[in-house]
Amino acid sequence: MTRSSAKKKDLWWRKKIISLTHMCHRKRLVRRLTNHALSILSLDCTGGVMAHELRLQFKSPTVNLFFESCADFICYVENLSYYATAEVCELPYGQEGDRRYPIGALSGNGTLPDIKLHFLHYHTFEEARDKWVERSARLDFSNLCVVMQAAAFDQGLLKRFERLPMARKVVLAYEKSCSVESPLIFKMRSLDAFVPGRILDYNGLSGRRYLDDFDYVAFLNDGTIRAAK
């Protein structure tokens, strides 16, 4: 067997093992969930992955995309009733590697600003806009959770985040980039610095993502912020 074919075989087995261990882990997560009708507002893809892992309907538009900044995301959540029905306007496409992706903006009203949205995992602006509108209509304003992954965070943004009216809210942060403290901040154990998308990767062969450092089922159920066991 050549080195190349041995490497391919090893990769195949790794994927097979991860697929099986992830399936078992996912079943345990689903069994623990008691809050099945929630809407997860997320700065990036993290909330959508939580919902997907738990086999929940997407009752939030913040799926397969990311906001331009933490400040934009907090502004969106602060003024959710307005932005939930705001027009989504098309902007020039963005670039990630050799792939182009659509970008849009929620239209402000003169007092509130436009909010820029990077529809990273959509093929066309029309698809992204239609999904945003469809899922915004499903928002349950009485059962909202807010998840924000932050590469860097200052005291001013933290104060605004803490004042959000939602009872369940959390900041997923990293030791090397987070210098502020709050009961709402959960610092990741397996990752000490922010790398885009890394939190959703699998951590070894366990079938658990780096995200699984955080007990997000407990958080979605009742707002508890703690490390997973």
C-alpha positions as CSV (number, residue, x, y, z in Angstrom):
1,M,0.0,0.0,0.0
2,T,1.4,3.4,-1.0
3,R,1.7,6.2,1.5
4,S,-1.0,8.1,-0.3
5,S,-3.5,5.3,-0.3
6,A,-2.7,4.6,3.4
7,K,-3.4,8.2,4.2
8,K,-6.7,8.1,2.3
9,K,-7.7,4.9,4.2
10,D,-6.8,6.5,7.5
11,L,-8.9,9.6,6.7
12,W,-11.8,7.3,5.7
13,W,-11.7,5.5,9.0
14,R,-11.4,8.8,11.0
15,K,-14.5,10.1,9.2
16,K,-16.4,6.9,9.9
17,I,-15.5,6.9,13.6
18,I,-16.5,10.6,14.0
19,S,-19.8,9.9,12.2
20,L,-20.7,7.1,14.6
21,T,-19.5,8.9,17.8
22,H,-21.2,12.1,16.7
23,M,-24.5,10.2,16.1
24,C,-24.4,8.8,19.7
25,H,-23.5,12.2,21.2
26,R,-26.2,14.0,19.2
27,K,-28.9,11.5,20.5
28,R,-27.8,12.3,24.1
29,L,-28.1,16.0,23.4
30,V,-31.6,15.7,21.9
31,R,-32.8,13.6,24.9
32,R,-31.8,16.3,27.3
33,L,-33.6,19.1,25.5
34,T,-36.9,20.3,27.1
35,N,-37.3,23.6,25.4
36,H,-38.3,22.8,21.8
37,A,-39.9,26.0,20.6
38,L,-37.1,28.5,21.1
39,S,-35.6,31.0,18.7
40,I,-31.8,31.3,18.8
41,L,-30.4,34.7,17.9
42,S,-26.7,34.2,17.0
43,L,-24.0,36.5,15.7
44,D,-22.7,33.7,13.4
45,C,-23.4,30.1,12.4
46,T,-23.1,28.8,16.0
47,G,-26.8,29.2,16.8
48,G,-27.8,27.5,13.6
49,V,-25.6,24.5,14.4
50,M,-27.1,24.2,17.9
51,A,-30.5,24.1,16.4
52,H,-29.4,21.6,13.7
53,E,-27.8,19.3,16.3
54,L,-30.9,19.3,18.4
55,R,-33.2,18.7,15.3
56,L,-35.1,22.0,15.9
57,Q,-36.9,24.0,13.2
58,F,-35.0,27.2,12.4
59,K,-37.2,29.7,14.2
60,S,-34.6,32.5,13.8
61,P,-33.2,34.1,10.6
62,T,-29.6,34.1,12.0
63,V,-28.7,30.9,10.2
64,N,-25.7,30.2,7.8
65,L,-24.5,33.8,8.0
66,F,-22.6,36.2,10.2
67,F,-23.0,39.9,11.2
68,E,-20.3,42.4,10.3
69,S,-19.5,43.1,14.0
70,C,-20.6,42.5,17.6
71,A,-21.9,46.0,17.7
72,D,-24.1,45.4,14.7
73,F,-25.5,42.2,16.2
74,I,-26.2,43.8,19.6
75,C,-28.0,46.6,17.8
76,Y,-30.1,44.1,15.8
77,V,-31.1,42.3,19.1
78,E,-31.8,45.6,20.9
79,N,-34.2,46.6,18.1
80,L,-35.4,43.1,17.1
81,S,-39.1,44.1,16.6
82,Y,-38.0,46.7,14.0
83,Y,-35.3,44.7,12.2
84,A,-37.5,41.5,12.1
85,T,-39.6,43.2,9.4
86,A,-36.9,45.5,7.9
87,E,-36.2,45.4,4.1
88,V,-33.1,43.3,3.2
89,C,-31.2,45.2,0.5
90,E,-28.5,43.6,-1.8
91,L,-24.9,44.7,-1.5
92,P,-21.9,43.7,-3.7
93,Y,-20.9,40.0,-3.2
94,G,-18.1,39.1,-0.8
95,Q,-15.2,36.8,-1.3
96,E,-13.9,33.8,0.7
97,G,-11.0,32.1,-1.0
98,D,-12.1,31.4,-4.5
99,R,-15.8,31.5,-3.7
100,R,-18.1,34.5,-3.9
101,Y,-21.1,34.8,-1.5
102,P,-24.0,37.2,-1.2
103,I,-24.0,40.2,1.3
104,G,-27.1,42.2,2.3
105,A,-28.1,44.9,4.7
106,L,-31.2,45.4,6.9
107,S,-32.4,48.9,6.1
108,G,-32.3,51.4,8.9
109,N,-34.9,54.1,9.5
110,G,-32.8,57.2,9.9
111,T,-32.5,56.7,13.6
112,L,-31.4,53.0,13.5
113,P,-28.5,52.1,11.2
114,D,-28.3,49.7,8.4
115,I,-27.1,46.3,9.6
116,K,-24.7,44.4,7.3
117,L,-25.2,40.6,6.9
118,H,-22.7,38.2,5.3
119,F,-24.8,35.3,3.9
120,L,-21.7,33.0,3.8
121,H,-23.5,29.7,3.1
122,Y,-26.0,30.8,0.5
123,H,-25.5,30.7,-3.3
124,T,-27.6,33.8,-4.2
125,F,-28.8,36.9,-2.6
126,E,-32.4,36.0,-3.5
127,E,-32.1,32.6,-1.7
128,A,-30.6,34.3,1.4
129,R,-33.2,37.1,1.5
130,D,-36.1,34.7,1.1
131,K,-34.8,32.5,4.0
132,W,-34.2,35.5,6.2
133,V,-37.8,36.7,5.6
134,E,-39.3,33.2,6.1
135,R,-37.4,32.6,9.3
136,S,-37.9,36.1,10.7
137,A,-41.7,35.4,10.5
138,R,-41.1,32.3,12.8
139,L,-39.5,34.3,15.6
140,D,-41.0,33.5,19.0
141,F,-40.5,36.8,21.0
142,S,-41.5,35.1,24.2
143,N,-38.8,32.3,23.9
144,L,-35.6,33.9,22.7
145,C,-32.0,32.9,23.4
146,V,-29.0,35.1,22.4
147,V,-25.6,33.5,21.5
148,M,-22.6,35.7,20.6
149,Q,-19.2,34.3,19.8
150,A,-16.7,37.2,20.4
151,A,-13.1,37.4,19.1
152,A,-12.7,40.6,21.1
153,F,-15.0,42.4,23.5
154,D,-14.9,45.7,25.3
155,Q,-16.6,46.9,28.5
156,G,-19.1,49.1,26.6
157,L,-20.4,46.3,24.4
158,L,-20.5,44.0,27.4
159,K,-22.8,46.5,29.2
160,R,-25.1,46.7,26.3
161,F,-25.2,42.9,26.0
162,E,-26.0,42.6,29.7
163,R,-28.9,45.0,29.4
164,L,-30.6,43.0,26.6
165,P,-34.0,42.0,28.0
166,M,-33.7,38.3,27.1
167,A,-33.2,36.1,30.2
168,R,-31.0,33.6,28.3
169,K,-27.9,35.1,26.8
170,V,-24.3,34.1,26.6
171,V,-21.0,35.3,25.1
172,L,-18.6,32.5,24.0
173,A,-15.1,33.9,24.5
174,Y,-11.5,32.9,24.5
175,E,-8.7,33.3,27.1
176,K,-6.3,35.1,24.8
177,S,-8.7,37.7,23.5
178,C,-11.2,38.3,26.4
179,S,-10.0,40.6,29.1
180,V,-13.4,41.4,30.6
181,E,-15.3,39.3,33.1
182,S,-19.1,38.7,33.4
183,P,-21.4,35.9,34.6
184,L,-22.6,35.9,31.0
185,I,-19.2,35.1,29.5
186,F,-18.2,31.4,29.0
187,K,-14.6,30.9,28.2
188,M,-13.8,28.0,25.9
189,R,-11.5,25.3,27.3
190,S,-10.3,23.5,24.2
191,L,-9.7,26.7,22.2
192,D,-7.7,29.6,23.6
193,A,-8.0,32.0,20.6
194,F,-10.7,32.8,18.0
195,V,-10.4,31.3,14.5
196,P,-13.4,31.8,12.3
197,G,-15.5,28.6,12.2
198,R,-13.1,26.6,14.4
199,I,-15.6,26.3,17.2
200,L,-17.8,24.1,15.0
201,D,-15.1,21.7,14.0
202,Y,-14.9,18.2,15.6
203,N,-12.4,17.8,18.5
204,G,-10.6,14.6,17.8
205,L,-12.6,11.3,17.3
206,S,-15.1,11.9,20.1
207,G,-17.9,13.1,17.8
208,R,-18.0,16.3,19.9
209,R,-17.4,19.7,18.4
210,Y,-15.3,22.3,20.2
211,L,-18.6,24.0,20.8
212,D,-19.5,21.1,23.1
213,D,-17.1,22.5,25.8
214,F,-20.2,24.6,26.5
215,D,-23.3,22.9,27.9
216,Y,-25.6,24.6,25.4
217,V,-28.5,22.3,26.1
218,A,-28.7,23.4,29.7
219,F,-28.4,27.0,28.5
220,L,-31.2,26.6,26.0
221,N,-33.4,24.9,28.5
222,D,-33.1,27.4,31.4
223,G,-30.3,29.8,30.8
224,T,-27.6,27.9,32.8
225,I,-24.1,28.9,31.7
226,R,-21.7,26.1,32.5
227,A,-19.1,23.7,31.1
228,A,-20.3,20.4,29.6
229,K,-19.6,17.3,31.7
